């Protein structure tokens, strides 16, 4: 095939194009995927065992929310409520680890954390997530100004949790001086969720009640993460795409002598454009696939890097992959076909002379 022969004739230039496209594609894949992964982990943590979430009214971040845990008794007596549990979320130095997540919860939520060793914590005890447990060989650990016995190790499939500790909500309440960060409620039927939300809203004027689905959509921290990652990834990708277009344009301009010879031999403008089109398509598509495979490999490795403790994860969506593919091919074609079209309209003798200059 002519397109492949042309690429193999200029291996250094082809490698330059291939590398430029690969780096640009990887930039947006990794930046957007990590941000989606962070949001996905926290969303999963909230939505796993609850249809409704109760937080303190007027608080935008669950880390600062304080809800009266005594409401649980009233909640469990409501019609169509299947179960409820309270949780405190916070962060603190844990032993020699500068900062890690702390999850204090009521005993009925312990089964969410699948024990791989030991038993669920009693008062004054904690269980460590699998990622955090790799950092400790002791039987106890300092958290804040108190020492806790390590009663077990758990796995939950959520990086945030596996990089932290779980304890009784009473112990967490003493550490962070609050009753509960939020209360999660499960309904007996999805059709009864709105009815339960209305009933819960009447329990106190100091609480805000939402379905977990709506909470995730409206959570301010998620909006900040999404907006920040969108700006950073867009800038990185735009710079990469402009680089692709510039490199393609420079390489096409450097082939003016070749185009002039083709025109002198009677080849049509369409012939030149068609072959360059397939060259660019092959190069950009192969670079995209290579970047996609490397990005997937990196995203698979990230959760298993001990120093990250499972807090950095990545989720690559199909919509992102398709958007990047379309943009990559478009910019590569734009950078190559426009200068090629201009060159093909120029007198062949001039093109040969420009190429030899």
Phi, psi and omega per residue, in radians:
X1 nan 2.354 -3.057
X2 -1.037 -0.721 -3.100
X3 -1.055 -0.751 3.141
X4 -1.187 -0.660 3.104
X5 -1.097 -0.718 3.141
X6 -1.110 -0.689 3.130
X7 -1.171 -0.691 -3.113
X8 -1.282 -0.364 3.117
X9 -1.245 -0.461 -3.113
X10 -2.174 1.181 -3.034
X11 -1.057 -0.660 -3.113
X12 -1.182 -0.778 3.117
X13 -1.150 -0.696 3.125
X14 -1.110 -0.695 3.116
X15 -1.147 -0.643 3.118
X16 -1.106 -0.790 3.105
X17 -1.107 -0.823 -3.112
X18 -1.015 -0.791 -3.120
X19 -1.154 -0.731 -3.131
X20 -1.070 -0.797 -3.135
X21 -1.153 -0.754 -3.111
X22 -1.050 -0.818 -3.118
X23 -1.129 -0.739 -3.139
X24 -1.100 -0.743 -3.131
X25 -1.182 -0.755 3.132
X26 -1.076 -0.620 -3.117
X27 -1.012 -0.890 -3.106
X28 -1.284 -0.605 3.104
X29 -1.026 -0.892 -3.023
X30 -1.260 -0.734 -3.126
X31 -1.127 -0.856 -3.109
X32 -1.224 -0.621 -3.105
X33 -1.195 -0.702 3.133
X34 -1.137 -0.744 3.132
X35 -1.133 -0.714 3.092
X36 -1.131 -0.611 3.133
X37 -1.167 -0.727 3.122
X38 -1.079 -0.835 3.136
X39 -1.109 -0.728 -3.120
X40 -1.091 -0.707 -3.135
X41 -1.129 -0.810 -3.115
X42 -1.188 -0.664 3.104
X43 -1.089 -0.760 -3.136
X44 -1.117 -0.678 -3.136
X45 -1.079 -0.675 -3.110
X46 -1.380 -0.709 -2.997
X47 -1.494 -0.204 -3.044
X48 -1.045 -0.828 -3.021
X49 -2.146 0.548 3.135
X50 -2.797 2.513 3.077
X51 -1.733 -0.404 -3.061
X52 -2.338 2.465 3.113
X53 -2.134 2.387 3.122
X54 -1.997 2.122 3.110
X55 -2.195 2.993 3.062
X56 -1.197 2.426 -3.110
X57 -1.173 2.355 3.072
X58 1.435 0.088 3.124
X59 -1.802 2.218 -3.064
X60 -1.574 -0.232 -3.085
X61 -2.256 2.271 -3.116
X62 -1.092 -0.377 3.133
X63 -1.158 -0.382 -3.113
X64 -1.911 -0.015 -3.108
X65 -1.320 2.549 3.101
X66 -2.447 1.918 -3.100
X67 -2.027 2.427 3.131
X68 -1.156 1.993 -3.109
X69 -1.183 -0.297 3.099
X70 -1.113 -0.270 3.116
X71 -1.165 -0.355 -3.076
X72 -1.020 -0.702 -3.140
X73 -1.063 -0.738 3.104
X74 -1.195 -0.651 -3.123
X75 -1.115 -0.773 -3.101
X76 -1.147 -0.353 3.125
X77 -1.502 -0.145 3.138
X78 -1.279 2.614 3.126
X79 -1.200 2.465 3.090
X80 1.300 0.113 3.057
X81 -1.549 2.133 -3.134
X82 -1.474 -0.750 3.136
X83 -2.899 2.908 3.069
X84 -2.677 2.681 3.062
X85 -2.628 2.685 3.120
X86 -1.820 2.665 3.135
X87 -2.540 2.498 2.985
X88 -1.992 2.225 3.073
X89 -2.000 2.367 3.138
X90 -2.786 -3.103 3.119
X91 -2.478 2.527 -3.081
X92 -2.831 2.747 2.969
X93 -1.069 2.390 3.117
X94 -2.200 1.877 -3.067
X95 1.040 -2.197 -3.139
X96 -1.540 -0.034 3.126
X97 -1.438 2.158 -3.057
X98 -1.031 -0.659 -3.117
X99 -2.744 2.428 3.097
X100 -2.728 2.787 -3.112
X101 -1.318 2.480 3.087
X102 -2.159 2.274 -3.091
X103 -2.202 1.884 3.071
X104 -1.720 2.264 -3.058
X105 -2.492 2.792 3.076
X106 -1.271 2.707 -2.999
X107 -1.033 -0.530 -3.097
X108 -1.224 -0.139 3.114
X109 -1.740 -0.114 -3.122
X110 -0.977 -0.674 -3.130
X111 -1.012 -0.315 3.075
X112 -1.075 -0.534 -3.123
X113 -1.665 1.897 -3.057
X114 -1.376 2.007 -3.109
X115 -1.204 2.297 2.996
X116 -1.844 -0.223 3.123
X117 -2.842 2.482 3.044
X118 1.405 -2.614 -3.092
X119 -2.454 2.911 -3.107
X120 -1.160 2.642 -3.008
X121 -1.277 2.476 2.936
X122 -1.709 -3.041 3.101
X123 -1.021 2.336 3.140
X124 1.414 0.172 -3.130
X125 -2.197 2.783 3.083
X126 -2.436 2.765 2.933
X127 -2.015 2.494 -3.080
X128 -1.764 2.478 3.003
X129 -1.163 2.699 -3.049
X130 -1.009 -0.659 -3.130
X131 -1.223 -0.695 3.138
X132 -1.264 -0.603 -3.082
X133 -1.069 -0.442 3.128
X134 -1.149 -0.319 -3.083
X135 -1.574 -0.121 -3.043
X136 -2.259 2.349 3.058
X137 -2.038 0.086 -3.101
X138 -1.606 2.973 3.136
X139 -1.685 -0.075 3.105
X140 -2.553 2.896 -3.068
X141 -2.612 2.520 3.085
X142 -1.483 2.235 3.035
X143 -2.266 2.082 -3.031
X144 1.110 -2.225 -3.140
X145 -1.873 0.389 -3.088
X146 -2.318 2.600 3.115
X147 -1.829 2.316 -3.105
X148 -2.055 2.497 3.045
X149 -1.359 2.421 3.091
X150 -1.546 1.950 -3.070
X151 -1.680 -0.226 -3.128
X152 -3.134 3.116 3.106
X153 -2.227 2.455 -3.085
X154 -2.287 2.864 3.036
X155 -2.319 2.440 3.130
X156 -2.308 -0.172 -3.103
X157 1.420 0.050 3.121
X158 -2.024 2.068 -3.028
X159 -0.973 -0.727 3.141
X160 -0.990 -0.787 -3.086
X161 -1.285 -0.688 -3.096
X162 -1.254 -0.214 3.059
X163 -1.745 0.228 -3.096
X164 -2.343 -2.848 3.133
X165 -2.173 2.673 3.071
X166 -2.079 2.378 3.135
X167 -2.492 3.030 3.055
X168 -1.126 2.556 -3.066
X169 -1.137 -0.459 3.102
X170 -1.141 -0.769 3.110
X171 -1.136 -0.725 3.124
X172 -1.136 -0.609 3.118
X173 -1.093 -0.646 3.106
X174 -1.227 -0.629 3.138
X175 -1.178 -0.737 -3.008
X176 -1.907 0.041 3.071
X177 0.967 0.918 3.077
X178 -2.637 2.853 -3.113
X179 -1.462 -0.934 3.075
X180 -2.782 2.487 3.082
X181 -1.273 -0.700 3.086
X182 -2.797 2.839 3.057
X183 -2.109 2.284 3.111
X184 -1.856 2.375 -3.054
X185 -2.159 2.342 3.067
X186 -1.870 2.401 3.141
X187 -1.712 2.779 3.122
X188 -1.298 -0.371 -3.135
X189 -2.682 2.405 3.122
X190 -0.987 -0.513 -3.113
X191 -1.235 -0.273 -3.112
X192 -1.698 0.003 -3.040
X193 -1.060 -0.835 -3.119
X194 -1.094 -0.634 3.118
X195 -1.138 -0.712 3.129
X196 -1.178 -0.690 3.116
X197 -0.993 -0.762 3.133
X198 -1.120 -0.728 -3.133
X199 -1.171 -0.699 -3.139
X200 -1.164 -0.620 -3.103
X201 -1.102 -0.375 -3.128
X202 -1.508 -0.129 -3.067
X203 -1.267 -0.542 -3.108
X204 -2.786 2.565 3.098
X205 -1.474 -0.078 -3.078
X206 -1.767 0.128 -3.110
X207 -2.067 2.785 3.042
X208 -2.173 2.261 -3.043
X209 -2.039 2.231 3.115
X210 -2.487 2.744 2.951
X211 -1.223 2.629 -3.119
X212 -1.084 -0.558 3.124
X213 -1.117 -0.792 3.114
X214 -1.205 -0.629 3.140
X215 -1.074 -0.781 -3.136
X216 -1.099 -0.678 3.137
X217 -1.155 -0.624 -3.011
X218 -1.753 -0.078 -3.047
X219 -1.094 2.126 -3.042
X220 -1.040 -0.680 -3.107
X221 -1.122 -0.622 3.091
X222 -1.153 -0.690 3.130
X223 -1.104 -0.712 3.133
X224 -1.117 -0.798 -3.139
X225 -1.088 -0.796 -3.127
X226 -1.088 -0.825 -3.101
X227 -1.146 -0.727 3.140
X228 -1.123 -0.821 -3.127
X229 -1.155 -0.594 3.132
X230 -1.134 -0.770 -3.138
X231 -1.126 -0.831 -3.095
X232 -1.134 -0.822 -3.108
X233 -1.180 -0.622 3.122
X234 -1.151 -0.760 3.106
X235 -1.105 -0.773 3.140
X236 -1.097 -0.759 -3.106
X237 -1.217 -0.703 3.139
X238 -1.089 -0.756 3.108
X239 -1.113 -0.706 3.114
X240 -1.122 -0.749 -3.140
X241 -1.156 -0.691 3.091
X242 -1.131 -0.627 3.080
X243 -1.116 -0.730 3.109
X244 -1.053 -0.851 -3.129
X245 -1.069 -0.702 -3.129
X246 -1.162 -0.784 3.141
X247 -1.097 -0.789 3.125
X248 -1.054 -0.744 -3.136
X249 -1.105 -0.766 3.139
X250 -1.097 -0.739 -3.110
X251 -1.195 -0.689 3.102
X252 -1.111 -0.755 3.127
X253 -1.102 -0.545 3.136
X254 -1.296 -0.168 -3.118
X255 -1.813 0.357 -3.113
X256 -1.056 -0.679 3.124
X257 -1.054 -0.744 3.129
X258 -1.083 -0.743 3.130
X259 -1.165 -0.654 3.125
X260 -1.104 -0.737 3.111
X261 -1.107 -0.741 3.104
X262 -1.034 -0.776 -3.131
X263 -1.154 -0.676 3.135
X264 -1.145 -0.521 3.116
X265 -1.459 0.023 3.049
X266 1.705 0.113 3.113
X267 -1.267 2.468 -3.084
X268 -1.396 2.846 3.052
X269 -1.035 -0.709 -3.128
X270 -1.071 -0.632 3.129
X271 -1.096 -0.779 -3.140
X272 -1.133 -0.826 -3.129
X273 -1.089 -0.749 -3.099
X274 -1.086 -0.789 -3.122
X275 -1.177 -0.672 3.099
X276 -1.176 -0.607 3.092
X277 -1.030 -0.840 -3.106
X278 -1.226 -0.601 3.064
X279 -1.032 -0.864 -3.112
X280 -1.129 -0.729 -3.130
X281 -1.094 -0.773 3.130
X282 -1.109 -0.801 -3.087
X283 -1.137 -0.861 -3.071
X284 -1.180 -0.681 -3.141
X285 -1.189 -0.756 -3.141
X286 -1.159 -0.669 3.099
X287 -1.151 -0.684 3.104
X288 -1.066 -0.832 -3.128
X289 -1.085 -0.731 3.131
X290 -1.092 -0.784 3.127
X291 -1.120 -0.679 3.127
X292 -1.095 -0.782 -3.128
X293 -1.138 -0.744 3.123
X294 -1.132 -0.741 -3.133
X295 -1.098 -0.755 3.112
X296 -1.078 -0.723 3.114
X297 -1.085 -0.765 3.119
X298 -1.112 -0.739 -3.130
X299 -1.148 -0.517 3.083
X300 -1.265 -0.577 -3.098
X301 -1.369 -0.621 -3.031
X302 -0.842 -0.857 -3.087
X303 -1.131 -0.276 -3.061
X304 -1.786 0.091 3.084
X305 -1.425 2.034 -3.012
X306 -0.984 -0.719 -3.062
X307 -1.168 -0.352 3.111
X308 -1.546 -0.231 3.055
X309 0.987 0.406 3.095
X310 1.441 0.010 -3.091
X311 -1.338 -0.394 -3.141
X312 -1.821 2.065 -3.114
X313 -2.383 2.926 -3.124
X314 -2.471 2.463 3.085
X315 -2.282 2.058 -3.120
X316 -1.745 2.009 -3.111
X317 -1.503 2.705 3.125
X318 -1.122 -0.663 -3.129
X319 -1.103 -0.702 3.099
X320 -1.131 -0.767 -3.130
X321 -1.067 -0.748 -3.127
X322 -1.221 -0.667 3.116
X323 -1.099 -0.783 -3.139
X324 -1.140 -0.714 3.129
X325 -1.059 -0.845 -3.124
X326 -1.083 -0.798 -3.112
X327 -1.138 -0.705 -3.123
X328 -1.087 -0.879 -3.124
X329 -1.113 -0.715 -3.120
X330 -1.073 -0.851 -3.090
X331 -1.192 -0.642 3.113
X332 -1.134 -0.749 3.116
X333 -1.172 -0.689 3.132
X334 -1.077 -0.745 -3.111
X335 -1.244 -0.370 -3.097
X336 -1.799 -0.694 -3.013
X337 -1.331 -0.622 -3.136
X338 -1.094 -0.921 3.098
X339 -1.130 -0.532 3.109
X340 -1.181 -0.696 3.118
X341 -1.129 -0.735 3.113
X342 -1.110 -0.764 -3.132
X343 -1.131 -0.664 -3.092
X344 -1.182 -0.359 -3.141
X345 -1.529 -0.193 -3.110
X346 -1.428 2.647 3.125
X347 -1.014 2.311 -3.085
X348 -0.960 -0.696 -3.120
X349 -1.093 -0.717 3.110
X350 -1.122 -0.710 3.124
X351 -1.078 -0.746 -3.137
X352 -1.143 -0.710 3.128
X353 -1.152 -0.696 3.105
X354 -1.143 -0.660 -3.135
X355 -1.212 -0.553 -3.132
X356 -1.444 -0.296 -3.061
X357 -1.180 nan nan
